[in-house]
Amino acid sequence: MTQSASIDPAEVAKFSALAADWWDPTGKFAPLHKFNPVRLSFIKAEAAAHFGREPKGLRPFERLSLLDIGCGGGLLSEPMARLGFAVTGADVSEKNIGTARSHAGQSELAIDYRVTTAEALAAEGHQFDVVLNMEVVEHVADVTGYLKACAALVKPGGLTFVATMNRTLKSLALAKIGAEYILGWLPRGTHDWNRFLPPLELRTMLEEVGLSLCKTQGISFNPIAWDWSLSSDVDVNYMVVARR
């Protein structure tokens, strides 16, 4: 695989070391397992509305293609495949892709997993109806170059979803210090707060690469209910939908 300017080798090594833990709901990715249903419901609702599909159908997204960039062990790729998308999962970590392929095989799901980058896929001319870019931008070295490649991967009229964290004092306290050093939800060093992106900054970047922002959605954690939900609060976690 050709080295891309957006790849941070330290970030790749960090998540490769955790590859075996992706599908353990009580392991190091436990917070992501709790977070996943909120991401899934949001993606499903927005994609169904955009493409005129019935979200309550068993496979509402038949004949549509989806790329899951930075797919990790496949926590989003697999449910997207079950919803009918023709899914391609891409990750720069061979260990992550190995885990994803193995689990998809056990689940009897046909997912095209590839050890590759957004830049390489764009250079090869690939395009998809939906591109998922979930919790990835805060881990890449060249965000502008990376988003440019991701935008090229979206078909005209298609959608991209980007999830990341806001660079605020609240996110520093909760998502970095609290999650990694006090509560131990995430391994220490998982995130670099300086790489978090404010919504306005992300919107500007997306518009510069030819995408139009459709929606910004906050996500909040309730420590009493120990659960995540969609909210108007974008101070820590948020998602955006953009159209090409």
Residue pairs with C-beta under 8 A, 6 or more apart in sequence:
1 92
1 115
1 116
1 117
1 120
2 117
2 120
4 92
4 117
4 118
4 119
4 120
5 119
5 141
5 142
5 145
6 117
6 118
6 119
6 140
6 141
6 142
6 143
6 145
6 146
6 149
7 92
7 117
7 140
7 141
8 139
8 140
8 141
11 139
11 140
12 92
12 93
14 187
14 189
14 190
15 72
15 93
15 96
15 139
16 93
16 94
16 95
16 96
18 28
18 29
18 187
19 73
19 93
19 95
19 96
19 98
19 99
20 95
20 99
21 27
21 28
21 29
22 29
22 72
22 73
22 74
22 75
22 96
22 99
22 100
22 103
23 73
23 75
23 99
23 103
24 30
25 33
28 186
28 187
29 73
29 75
30 185
31 179
31 185
31 186
32 75
32 135
33 75
34 226
34 227
34 228
35 219
35 228
35 237
36 75
36 76
36 79
37 228
38 219
38 228
38 229
38 230
39 76
39 134
39 163
39 239
40 76
40 79
42 161
42 217
42 230
42 239
43 76
43 80
43 130
43 132
43 161
44 55
44 60
44 83
45 55
46 159
46 161
46 214
46 215
46 241
47 53
47 61
47 64
47 130
47 159
48 54
48 55
48 60
48 61
50 159
50 214
50 243
51 61
51 64
51 129
53 60
53 61
54 60
58 84
59 82
59 83
59 84
60 83
60 84
61 80
61 83
61 84
61 85
62 84
63 84
63 86
64 84
64 85
64 86
64 129
64 130
65 85
65 86
65 87
65 88
65 128
65 129
65 130
66 80
66 85
66 86
66 87
66 88
66 128
66 129
66 130
66 131
66 132
67 87
67 88
67 89
67 90
67 121
67 126
67 128
67 130
67 131
67 132
67 153
68 74
68 76
68 77
68 80
68 87
68 88
68 89
68 90
68 132
68 134
69 90
69 118
69 131
69 132
69 133
69 136
69 150
69 153
70 90
70 91
70 92
70 133
70 134
70 135
70 136
70 139
71 77
71 89
71 90
71 91
71 96
71 97
71 100
71 113
72 91
72 93
72 96
72 100
73 96
73 99
73 100
73 103
74 89
74 99
74 100
74 103
74 104
74 111
74 113
76 132
76 134
77 87
77 89
77 100
77 104
77 111
77 113
78 103
78 104
78 107
78 109
78 111
80 87
80 132
81 87
81 104
81 109
81 110
81 111
82 109
85 130
86 112
87 111
87 112
88 111
88 112
88 113
88 114
88 126
88 128
89 97
89 100
89 111
89 112
89 113
89 114
90 113
90 114
90 115
90 116
90 117
90 118
90 121
91 97
91 100
91 113
91 114
91 115
92 115
92 116
92 117
93 115
94 115
97 113
97 114
97 115
100 111
100 113
101 111
101 113
104 110
104 111
104 113
114 121
117 149
118 146
118 149
118 150
118 153
119 145
119 146
119 149
121 149
121 153
122 149
122 150
122 152
122 153
126 153
127 152
127 153
127 154
127 155
127 158
128 153
128 154
128 155
128 158
129 155
129 158
129 159
130 154
130 158
130 159
130 160
130 161
131 150
131 153
131 154
131 158
131 159
131 160
131 161
132 160
132 161
133 150
133 160
133 161
133 162
133 163
134 161
134 162
134 163
134 239
135 163
135 164
136 164
137 143
137 146
137 147
137 162
137 164
137 197
137 202
138 164
138 165
138 191
138 192
138 195
138 196
138 197
139 195
140 146
143 197
143 205
144 205
144 208
144 209
147 205
147 206
147 209
148 209
150 160
150 209
151 160
151 206
151 209
151 210
151 211
151 244
154 160
154 211
154 244
155 244
156 244
157 243
157 244
158 243
158 244
159 214
159 241
159 242
159 243
159 244
160 211
160 241
160 242
160 243
160 244
161 239
161 240
161 241
162 202
162 206
162 239
162 240
162 242
163 237
163 238
163 239
163 240
164 196
164 197
164 202
164 237
164 238
165 171
165 175
165 191
165 196
165 197
165 236
165 237
165 238
166 196
166 197
166 198
166 199
166 234
166 235
166 236
166 237
166 238
167 193
167 194
167 196
167 197
167 198
168 196
168 198
168 235
168 236
170 235
170 236
171 193
171 196
171 235
171 236
172 193
174 221
174 236
175 191
175 193
175 196
175 236
175 237
176 191
176 193
179 185
179 186
179 190
180 186
180 187
180 188
180 189
180 190
180 191
181 188
197 205
199 216
199 234
199 238
199 240
202 240
203 213
203 216
203 240
206 213
206 240
206 242
207 213
210 244
211 242
211 243
211 244
212 242
212 243
212 244
213 240
213 241
213 242
214 240
214 241
214 242
214 243
215 240
215 241
216 234
216 238
216 239
216 240
217 230
217 234
217 238
217 239
217 240
217 241
218 230
218 231
218 232
218 233
218 234
218 235
218 237
218 238
219 228
219 229
219 230
219 231
219 233
219 236
219 237
219 238
219 239
220 228
220 229
220 230
220 231
220 233
220 236
220 237
221 227
221 228
221 236
221 237
222 228
222 229
